[in-house]
Amino acid sequence: MSAAAPTAVRATPALRLRARRRPRWSTVLLTLGVGVATLVVLLPLFIVLFTAFKPSAEVNAFPPTLLPQAWTTANFDRIFSDLPFTRLIGNSFLFAGGVTLFALAFDSLAAYALARIDFAGRKVLLVAIIATLMIPFQATLIPVYQIVSDLGWVNTFQGMIAPRAADAFGIFFLRQFFLSLPRDVDNAARIDGASELRVFWQVVLPNARPALMTLAIFVFVNNWNDLLWPLVFTTEQEMSTITSGLTLLTGPGGIVPYGVMMAGALVAVVPLVLAFMLVQRKFIESIATTGLK
């Protein structure tokens, strides 16, 4: 008995080390599930990527293939020769960036008032704002276009940006974040004599950077990828965005050059990826430091 006991004690650490090295079935299944889901999500992007480098005959071949048999850059040459592609990219930046800046300004001001200032009818106003989320976008498209047309803003950036300068979702999103911030800091600033605008600018907004950055990403991406809005409010090629400009490539009889379309879509995705890579680090840092200042 006494001789077997030390052996059992010496074997225990080795058994524990083996147990730690041996992966659990739940971990293996979870890893496989994440890998499959990642491939499913990335599959459309792979199709766009490989189709952009296929010649026209291979794009329309049946059965289709994922990888090109003959790689070519002719599709990229066409988007720059057949379209003012640089102008379209600049228009997309002005449109999406302008909407993002105005939406952050107006949504944050409205959200601050609904979350921090007590006034008559605040709850009714909040319910009315949330109710607008249930109205389909297409239902208001014609009245908004009529107003923009009466103002003479068709084929102008103000005509595309102004109707989207505020968003009900952004107001509700920021309001919920402002409610989660403690009131002690801004109450102390009011006791020191700070105005509401100063409390909003110097106290609330610095602590709301994660929410503001998240909303900015959503607004910018949604407007960058939007097709219907620029297509309705612009009739001139010089005012088109990248999404609406690609529709000009459709040939007679509705023939769509899918290879050229995929090349344009691939180039349009690059600025979004670069913007996200630049913002990602600051976004994570802002979340980690929230409430520490």
C-alpha positions as CSV (number, residue, x, y, z in Angstrom):
1,M,0.0,0.0,0.0
2,S,2.7,2.4,0.9
3,A,4.7,1.6,-2.3
4,A,1.7,2.2,-4.6
5,A,0.7,5.5,-3.1
6,P,3.8,7.5,-4.3
7,T,3.3,6.0,-7.8
8,A,-0.3,7.2,-7.9
9,V,0.8,10.6,-6.7
10,R,3.5,10.9,-9.3
11,A,1.1,9.9,-12.1
12,T,-1.5,12.5,-11.2
13,P,0.3,15.5,-12.8
14,A,0.9,13.6,-16.0
15,L,-2.7,12.6,-16.2
16,R,-3.8,16.1,-15.6
17,L,-1.4,17.4,-18.3
18,R,-2.9,14.9,-20.8
19,A,-6.4,16.0,-19.9
20,R,-5.5,19.6,-20.5
21,R,-3.9,18.8,-23.9
22,R,-6.8,16.6,-25.1
23,P,-9.4,18.9,-26.7
24,R,-13.0,18.5,-25.7
25,W,-15.6,17.4,-28.2
26,S,-17.6,20.5,-27.6
27,T,-14.5,22.7,-28.5
28,V,-13.9,20.7,-31.6
29,L,-17.5,20.9,-32.8
30,L,-17.6,24.6,-32.0
31,T,-14.4,25.2,-34.0
32,L,-15.7,23.3,-36.9
33,G,-19.0,25.2,-36.7
34,V,-17.2,28.5,-36.7
35,G,-15.1,27.4,-39.7
36,V,-18.0,26.3,-41.7
37,A,-19.9,29.5,-40.9
38,T,-16.9,31.6,-41.9
39,L,-16.6,29.8,-45.3
40,V,-20.3,30.3,-45.9
41,V,-20.1,34.0,-45.2
42,L,-16.9,34.4,-47.3
43,L,-18.2,32.4,-50.2
44,P,-19.9,35.3,-51.9
45,L,-16.8,37.4,-51.6
46,F,-14.7,34.6,-53.1
47,I,-17.2,34.4,-56.0
48,V,-16.9,38.2,-56.6
49,L,-13.1,38.1,-56.4
50,F,-12.6,35.2,-58.8
51,T,-15.3,36.3,-61.2
52,A,-13.7,39.7,-61.5
53,F,-10.6,38.0,-63.0
54,K,-12.5,35.8,-65.4
55,P,-12.8,36.5,-69.2
56,S,-16.3,37.1,-70.5
57,A,-16.6,33.7,-72.1
58,E,-15.7,31.9,-68.9
59,V,-18.1,34.0,-66.8
60,N,-21.0,32.8,-68.9
61,A,-19.9,29.2,-69.3
62,F,-21.9,26.3,-67.9
63,P,-21.3,24.6,-65.6
64,P,-19.7,27.5,-63.7
65,T,-16.3,27.2,-62.1
66,L,-15.0,29.0,-59.0
67,L,-11.4,29.5,-60.0
68,P,-10.6,31.2,-63.3
69,Q,-9.1,29.0,-66.0
70,A,-7.4,32.0,-67.6
71,W,-6.8,35.0,-65.3
72,T,-7.3,38.5,-66.9
73,T,-7.5,42.1,-65.8
74,A,-9.6,43.2,-68.7
75,N,-12.7,43.7,-66.5
76,F,-10.8,46.2,-64.4
77,D,-9.7,48.0,-67.5
78,R,-13.3,48.3,-68.7
79,I,-14.6,49.9,-65.5
80,F,-12.0,52.7,-65.8
81,S,-12.5,53.2,-69.5
82,D,-16.3,52.9,-69.7
83,L,-17.1,54.9,-66.6
84,P,-15.6,57.9,-64.7
85,F,-14.8,55.5,-61.9
86,T,-12.6,57.9,-59.9
87,R,-15.5,60.4,-59.9
88,L,-17.9,57.7,-58.8
89,I,-15.7,56.8,-55.9
90,G,-15.4,60.4,-54.9
91,N,-19.2,60.9,-55.1
92,S,-19.7,57.9,-52.8
93,F,-17.2,59.2,-50.3
94,L,-19.0,62.6,-50.3
95,F,-22.4,61.1,-50.0
96,A,-21.7,58.5,-47.4
97,G,-19.3,60.6,-45.4
98,G,-21.6,63.7,-45.5
99,V,-24.6,61.6,-44.3
100,T,-22.5,60.1,-41.5
101,L,-21.2,63.4,-40.2
102,F,-24.7,65.0,-40.2
103,A,-26.3,61.9,-38.7
104,L,-23.8,61.8,-35.8
105,A,-24.4,65.4,-35.1
106,F,-28.2,65.5,-35.2
107,D,-28.7,62.0,-33.8
108,S,-26.5,62.7,-30.8
109,L,-28.1,66.0,-30.0
110,A,-31.6,64.5,-30.2
111,A,-30.6,61.5,-28.2
112,Y,-29.0,63.6,-25.5
113,A,-32.2,65.7,-25.2
114,L,-34.4,62.5,-24.9
115,A,-32.0,60.9,-22.4
116,R,-30.8,63.7,-20.2
117,I,-33.3,66.6,-20.4
118,D,-36.7,66.5,-18.8
119,F,-39.3,68.3,-20.9
120,A,-43.0,67.9,-21.5
121,G,-43.9,65.4,-24.2
122,R,-40.6,63.6,-24.1
123,K,-42.1,60.1,-24.0
124,V,-44.6,61.0,-26.8
125,L,-41.8,62.3,-29.0
126,L,-39.7,59.1,-28.3
127,V,-42.6,56.9,-29.3
128,A,-43.2,58.9,-32.4
129,I,-39.5,58.6,-33.4
130,I,-39.5,54.8,-32.8
131,A,-42.8,54.5,-34.8
132,T,-41.1,55.9,-37.9
133,L,-38.9,52.8,-37.9
134,M,-42.0,50.8,-38.9
135,I,-42.7,52.9,-42.0
136,P,-41.2,51.3,-45.1
137,F,-38.6,53.4,-46.8
138,Q,-40.4,53.1,-50.2
139,A,-43.5,54.6,-48.7
140,T,-41.8,58.0,-48.2
141,L,-39.6,57.9,-51.2
142,I,-42.0,59.8,-53.6
143,P,-43.0,62.6,-51.1
144,V,-39.3,63.1,-50.2
145,Y,-38.4,63.2,-53.9
146,Q,-41.1,65.8,-54.5
147,I,-39.8,68.0,-51.7
148,V,-36.2,67.7,-53.0
149,S,-37.4,68.5,-56.6
150,D,-39.4,71.6,-55.4
151,L,-36.2,72.8,-53.7
152,G,-34.2,72.3,-57.0
153,W,-31.9,69.9,-55.3
154,V,-32.1,67.0,-57.7
155,N,-28.6,66.0,-59.0
156,T,-27.0,67.8,-56.0
157,F,-25.2,66.5,-52.9
158,Q,-27.5,68.4,-50.6
159,G,-30.5,66.7,-52.2
160,M,-29.0,63.3,-51.4
161,I,-27.6,64.1,-48.0
162,A,-30.2,66.3,-46.4
163,P,-33.1,63.8,-46.3
164,R,-30.8,61.4,-44.5
165,A,-29.2,63.8,-42.1
166,A,-31.0,62.3,-39.1
167,D,-32.1,58.7,-38.5
168,A,-34.6,57.3,-36.0
169,F,-32.5,54.2,-35.4
170,G,-29.4,56.4,-34.6
171,I,-31.4,58.5,-32.2
172,F,-32.8,55.5,-30.4
173,F,-29.4,53.7,-30.3
174,L,-27.6,56.7,-28.8
175,R,-30.3,57.4,-26.4
176,Q,-30.1,53.9,-24.9
177,F,-26.3,54.4,-24.6
178,F,-26.6,57.8,-23.0
179,L,-29.1,56.3,-20.4
180,S,-26.4,53.8,-19.4
181,L,-23.9,56.5,-18.5
182,P,-24.0,57.6,-14.9
183,R,-25.6,61.0,-14.2
184,D,-23.2,61.9,-11.4
185,V,-20.5,63.3,-13.7
186,D,-22.8,65.6,-15.8
187,N,-24.7,66.7,-12.6
188,A,-21.4,67.7,-11.1
189,A,-20.6,69.7,-14.2
190,R,-24.0,71.5,-14.0
191,I,-23.3,72.3,-10.3
192,D,-20.1,73.9,-11.4
193,G,-22.0,76.1,-13.8
194,A,-21.6,74.2,-17.1
195,S,-24.3,74.7,-19.7
196,E,-26.2,71.8,-21.3
197,L,-24.2,72.2,-24.5
198,R,-20.9,72.1,-22.6
199,V,-22.0,69.0,-20.6
200,F,-23.0,67.4,-23.9
201,W,-19.8,68.3,-25.7
202,Q,-17.2,67.8,-22.9
203,V,-18.7,65.2,-20.6
204,V,-21.2,63.0,-22.5
205,L,-19.7,62.7,-25.9
206,P,-16.1,61.7,-24.8
207,N,-17.7,58.7,-22.9
208,A,-19.9,57.9,-25.9
209,R,-17.1,57.3,-28.4
210,P,-17.9,53.5,-28.7
211,A,-21.5,54.1,-29.6
212,L,-20.7,57.0,-31.9
213,M,-18.1,55.0,-33.7
214,T,-20.4,52.0,-34.0
215,L,-23.2,54.2,-35.4
216,A,-20.7,55.9,-37.8
217,I,-19.7,52.5,-39.2
218,F,-23.3,51.4,-39.7
219,V,-24.4,54.7,-41.3
220,F,-21.3,54.9,-43.6
221,V,-21.6,51.3,-44.9
222,N,-25.3,51.4,-45.4
223,N,-25.1,54.6,-47.5
224,W,-22.0,53.5,-49.4
225,N,-23.8,50.3,-50.5
226,D,-27.2,52.0,-51.1
227,L,-28.4,51.7,-54.7
228,L,-32.0,53.0,-54.7
229,W,-31.5,56.4,-53.1
230,P,-28.7,57.6,-55.4
231,L,-30.4,56.0,-58.4
232,V,-33.6,58.0,-57.7
233,F,-32.1,61.4,-56.8
234,T,-29.5,61.5,-59.5
235,T,-30.1,61.5,-63.3
236,E,-26.7,62.6,-64.4
237,Q,-23.7,60.3,-64.7
238,E,-21.4,62.9,-63.0
239,M,-23.5,62.8,-59.8
240,S,-23.8,59.0,-59.6
241,T,-22.2,56.9,-56.8
242,I,-20.3,53.7,-57.3
243,T,-23.4,51.5,-56.8
244,S,-25.7,53.5,-59.1
245,G,-22.8,54.1,-61.6
246,L,-22.3,50.3,-62.2
247,T,-25.9,50.1,-63.5
248,L,-24.8,52.2,-66.5
249,L,-22.8,49.2,-67.7
250,T,-25.9,47.3,-68.6
251,G,-25.9,46.8,-72.4
252,P,-28.8,46.8,-74.9
253,G,-31.4,44.2,-74.3
254,G,-30.5,44.0,-70.6
255,I,-27.2,42.2,-71.2
256,V,-25.2,42.5,-68.0
257,P,-21.4,42.1,-68.1
258,Y,-21.0,40.2,-64.9
259,G,-17.3,40.2,-64.9
260,V,-17.1,43.9,-65.2
261,M,-19.8,44.3,-62.5
262,M,-17.8,42.0,-60.2
263,A,-14.7,44.0,-60.8
264,G,-16.5,47.2,-59.9
265,A,-18.0,45.7,-56.8
266,L,-14.6,44.4,-55.7
267,V,-13.0,47.9,-56.1
268,A,-16.0,49.4,-54.2
269,V,-15.4,47.1,-51.3
270,V,-11.7,48.0,-50.9
271,P,-12.4,51.5,-49.3
272,L,-14.8,49.9,-46.8
273,V,-12.2,47.3,-45.8
274,L,-9.5,49.9,-45.4
275,A,-11.8,52.2,-43.4
276,F,-12.7,49.4,-41.1
277,M,-9.1,48.4,-40.6
278,L,-8.2,52.0,-39.7
279,V,-11.1,52.4,-37.3
280,Q,-11.0,48.9,-35.7
281,R,-8.1,49.6,-33.3
282,K,-9.5,52.9,-32.1
283,F,-12.9,51.3,-31.7
284,I,-11.5,48.6,-29.5
285,E,-9.5,51.1,-27.5
286,S,-12.5,53.3,-27.0
287,I,-14.5,50.4,-25.6
288,A,-11.7,49.4,-23.3
289,T,-11.3,52.9,-21.8
290,T,-15.0,53.7,-21.5
291,G,-15.8,55.1,-18.1
292,L,-12.1,55.4,-17.0
293,K,-11.7,59.1,-17.7
